[in-house]
Amino acid sequence: MPLPFPDTTTIDEGELAIGGMRASVLAERFGTPLVVLDEETLLARARAYREAAPDALVAYSVKALPNLAVLRLLAEQGLGADVSTAGELEYALRAGIDPARIVFHGNNKADDEIERAGATDVGYLVIDSFDDVERAALASARRVLVRVTPGIDADTHDAVRTGHLGSKFGLPPDDAAEAVRAAREAGLWVAGLHLHLGSHLLDSAAARMSVDWLAAFSADLRARLDWVPEVVDLGGGLGIQYVDEDRPPDIREFVVALLERLRRQWELHALPAAGVILEPGRSLVGPAGVTLYRVGVVKRASEATTYVAIDGGMSDNPRPQLYGARHTVVVAGRPEAEADGFYTVAGKHCESGDVLVDRVALPAPRRGDLLAVAATGAYTLSMASNYNGVLRPAAVLVREGEARLVRRRETIDDLLGVEV
């Protein structure tokens, strides 16, 4: 099978298979909806980052997919973690990630979260506002980074753009400079700067521009404060292929070009070499995931629209509703069959907008068919909800013909267990 399915995807006896496991076997054993994560794809993308940036701290963005088994796999490849809440921090710690390889940020960190970060001795606490400075000092933070907003508009959806003027994240340049000064006066070890432009970037133009800007800003800080960053956190945001039209940069090419740009700009401004932190999330786990759904009702609503209803929807993948996200979908039992028309894949929730994929060419779906939706490893489970009392799905890791459960399916008892 072509991209955007995982690296190990094949056709086995006419059926979609991932990691040596046929879709029907996985669905029968674990039920649906089911998030299938291909271990080889995960590891290959982690290695791509480590090989492209062997001296950098590659901190996996836990928000993309918070899962202990996945975090342990990435930790074995030498990755750290990028977290923004106490919950994400706990995921990283319980997965065995060295606290020194954890970056803790967030635009509204609670007092107890900053205290927990300080007590855990995380590698870097990110200063996102002026009141972070005093609280970080009280919490005896080990090292801090100051997040600066460069005013660069990345070419992505407004909801996931973060480096523009007016962003809720970080500080404008003059305020960031003042935060560096204030943090140093408060006795904090200000190790460097943090910058992040946004998510699902499909070209490197904005990233290159951000490096140029960061070098000039660092040179300005040297003149104003007699301070230069020892480390720069370039954030993450590299996009992936969801549909045929998407053409994201290759991980290795993207990272090598970015680091070379950084080296040249630092030399241009006569700045001492700085360490680098990268925070990939989607580009690590997104392509490894496929979600399997069972088809229920197939209903012709008009001459132009036939709905194919599945046993999940916006409760396990809200991205189409939030961002207009698109996905590639196939009938898992007949992935190479010729399409006979266009269908709209809809969820089971009480919302007309609960549409997962609009007008996709498929071979006549039938009740009981399995649909496989590609590139669902990132921001699906992590954004899932219990809307309409729907239970969140299970997840499995597959490799070489074996599958292991890494997240069990929720039960009605789980759903009602928090009620008082």
N, C-alpha and C positions, 0 to 999 in steps of 0.2 A: 504493500500500500504506500502511496506517496505521502509526503507531509500534508497536513500537520499531525499525523498520527505518530506514536512513539517509534523509536528506532527499531524495535524488535517486532513490529507489527507485520504479520504475514496472513496469507489466506491458507487455511488448513481445512481440507475436505470441503472447499467452497464456503468456508465460514471465517469471519474475522477472528484472529488470534493475536494475543499480546503476551510477550514474555513466554511463549510456548504454551499458553493457556487459551483454549477456545472460549469465546464469549458466552456460549450457551452453558458450558461447564461452570464458569464463574457465576453466572446468574442462578443456576440451579443450586449451587453450593452455598452462596452467600446472599441470594435475594437481590432485588432491585428496589429503588435505584442503588447503584453501586459505583463508587469511584475506584477505578483501577489505575494503580501507579506502577509504571515500568521502572524497575530498579536500575537497569542498564542505562536508560536514558538519563535518569537522575545523576548517576555517577559520571557519565561521559560529560555532562555539562558542568559538573563541579570540577572535574579534571581540566576542562577547557579554561576555566577561570584561573585555576592554580598555575597551569602551565603558562598562561599569558601574563600573569602577574605574580611570579614566584616570591617576590619580596613584599607583596602587599598583604594587608589583613583583608581577607574576603569574608565579610560578615553577612550571612544569609538573613534576608529580611523575613522574620518569623511570621509577620502578618499575612504573607502570601499563602502559607499552609502550615499552621501550627500543629505539628504531629511529632511525638517523641521518636518514633521509628525513623522518620525522615531526618529529623535533626541528628540522630545518632549516626546515620549513614553519612551525612554531610560533615559531621565532626571528625569522622574517621578519615576524611579527605583533607583535613586541616582547616576547615572553615570555622569561623566564629559565628556570632549572631548579632543581628540588629533588632532591638526591641524597643517598644514605646509604652509599655504598661507593666504593672507588676505581674499580671498573668503571663505575658509573653516572656518576661524574665524568668519566671518559674519553669516554663517549658524548657528554656535553654539550660538552666541549671540542672533540672532533672534528667536532661539528655546527656549530662556530663560535659558540657562545654565549659572550658576554662573561663572563669569570670574576666580574666585579663583580655579575653578575645570577644568581649561583649561591649556593644555600643548602645547606650540607653538614651533615647531622645523622646520627643513628644512636645506638643505645643501647650499642654496644660497638665503638667505632671503634678500629682498630688503630693503633699508633704510626706506621707508615708512611703510613696514610691521613691522619692529622692532619698529618704532615709534608708530604704531597703537597698537601693543602688550603692549608697555609700558603705553600708554595713557589709555588703557582698563584695565590695572592692572591685566593681566593674572597671573595665579598661578605660572607658571614656563615658562621661556624662555630658550630654549636649545642652549648652545654654541656649534656650530658645526665646527668652524674655529677660528683662532686667531683674524681675523678682526671683528668677532661677539662681542668680549669683549668690545672694545672701543665704538662701536655703541650701545650695550646694556646699557653701563654706561651713555651715552648721553641721551638715551631714558628713563632713570630712571626705568629700569626693576626691578620688585618687588623681584623675586628670580630667580636664574638661576641653570641649571643643565649642566654639561659638558658631552658631548657625547664621549664615548671612543670606539674604534674599537679593540676588543680583539684578532682578528686573528683566530676566530673559524669558520670553514666551515660547515654551516648547510646543511643537506641533503635535498636540494630543488633546483628548477630551478635557473640557474645562474642569470637570470634577476631579481629575487626577493631575492637574497642572499645579505645581507648587513653587516655582521659582520666579513667578511674575510679581510685578509691583502690586501691593495690596494683598499678597498671600497671607493666610493665617499662620504660616510657618516662618520661623526665623525672624531676623531683624534687618531693616534697611541698612545700607552700608554705613552711614554715619552712626546709627545706633549700635551697629555691630562693633564698630571701632570703640565706642564708648563702653560697651560691654566687656571687650578685651581689657581695657584700662581698669574698669571697676573690678573685674574678676582677679586681676593681678594684685590690685591693692588689697583685696580681701584675702590674699594669701593662697589663692588657687593656682595650681599648675595649669596654665592655659597652653595646652599642647598644640592647638591648631584651629583650623576652620572647617566647618561643615557646610556643604552645599548640595542641594538636590533639586532638579528641575521638574520632575514629574514622572509619570508612569506610562508604560507602553510606548516608548519612543522607537519609531521605525526608521530613523536615520540618525547620523552622528553629528549633524550640523550644530544643533543646540549644545550638545556636550562639548564639542570643540570650542564653541564660543564661550562656554562657561569657564573652560580652562584658561583661555586668554584673559577673560575678565578677572579671574581669581589671581592670576599672576600680577596683573596691574594693581589690584586691590592690596595684595600682600606687600608689594613695593611701596604703596602709599602708607601702609601701616608701619613699615620700617621707618619711613621719614617722620611720621607723626608720633609714634610711640616707641621707637627704637626696639621693635619687636617683629619677629617673623615667625610664621608657623613651622613647627617641627614636623607636623603631619597635616595632610589635607584629606578630608573625606569627600569624595566625589559623588557619593550617593549611589543610586542604582537607576532602575527605570527602563533598561533595555527591553524592547518589545519582542514578541514572538509571532509566529504565523498562526493565525486562526482560520483564515480562508485563503484561497489561491492567490488573491490579489496582494496579500501582505508579503512584503519582502524585507524582513528585518536583517540588520547586519549580523554577520557571523560573530560569535562571542570572541574568538581569538583575535580576529581582525579588528573588531571594535575596541577591545581593551588595549591591544598593542598600539594602535593608532592614538588612542587617548593618552597613554603613558608617554609615548614619544612626543606628543604635542606638549604635555606637561613639562617634560625635560627641556625642550627647546624654549618654551616660554620662561621657565625658571632661569635658564642661562641668559636669555635676552635681558632679563631684569636683574641679572647678577645676584640672584637669590641662592642661599645655601640649599642643597638638596633636601627635599622633604619626603617623609614616609607617606604612604598612600593607603587609604581605606576605600573599599568598594562594597556596595550594599545590594547585591542582586537578589531578586526574589522570583518574580514571574519567569524570567529567562532561565532559571534553574529548574523550577518544578512544573511550570505550565505545560510544556510539551510532553511531559511524562504521564499526564493524566488523561484518561478517557472515562466518561460516565456512561454506564449502561442503564437504559430505561426499558420498561415493558410497555408496549402499546396496548391501550384499552380501546376506547371509542374512536372510530374513524367516521367522520360526519361531514357530508357536503353541505356547506352553509349558503353558498351562492354559486353562480357559474364560475366565479373567479377564485373561490376559496373552499378548500377541503381541509378540515382540521384533523390532525392526528394527535390524539390526547395520550399523554404519558403519565406514569405514576409518580412524577415529581414535578419540577418546574421552578418557579421563582423562589421557593423556600430552600432549594439546594443550589441554585445558580441565579442570583438576582442581577447579574451583570447586564443582561440584555435590557432590563428595565432601567437600571441606573445609568448606563453609559451607551445604550444602543449597540452593545457588543454583538458580534456575529460569530457563529461557530459552524464548523463543518460537521455534517451528520450523514451516516450511512445506515442501511438496514444490515445489522451484523450478520444475519444468516444468509444474506444475498448481496454482499458488498460490491460484486462486479456485475450484477444484473442491470439491464438497461432500464433507465427511468421511463415511466409512462406518463408522468405529469408533475406538476408542482404542488407541494403540500405545505401546510403551516403546522409546525410542531408546537402544540400548546400544552401547558401544564394543567393541573387539576384544581387550582386555587380559584377562589371567588373574585377574580379580577379579569376584566376583558384584556388587560395588558399583559396577562400571564402567558406570553408567547416566547418560547425559547429560540426558535429559528423560523423566520418568515419566508415563505415561498422557496422551498428547497426542492430540487429535482430528486425524486425517489421512485423506486419500483414499487408500485401499489402496496402500501403498508397494510397489514392485516392485524386483527386482534391477536395478541400473543407474541407478535414479532418483538425482537430486541432492536432498539436503536442505540447506536454508539455515537456519542458526541465527543469530538476530539478537543485537545488542548484545554482541558478543564482541571489541570493540576493546581492552578493558582487562583486565589480569590473566589473559589466556589464554596468548598467546605468552610473556609474561614469566615465567609459572609452569610452562611446558611442561617435560617431561622425556623421557628415552629409555627409559622403563619398557617391559619386554619387547623392548628393542632396536628400538622403533618410532622412525622418523625424524621429527624435528620439521618442521612444514609450512612452505610458502612463504607469502609475503605480497605483495600487490600494492596499489598506489594506483591508483584509477580516477577519471577526470574527463573529462566531455564526450566519451564514446565511446572514450577511450584508456586503456590500462592499462600501468603500468610496474612491473617487479619491484623490490621494495625489500628483500626478504629471500629468498634462494634456498632451495630445499628441501635439507635435509640429505641426505647420501649415506652409504652404508655405510663409505666411506673416512673420512668425518668422524667417524662413530661409533667407529671403531677407531683413529683417528689419535692418541688420547691414550694408547693402551696401550703399555707398555714391554716 
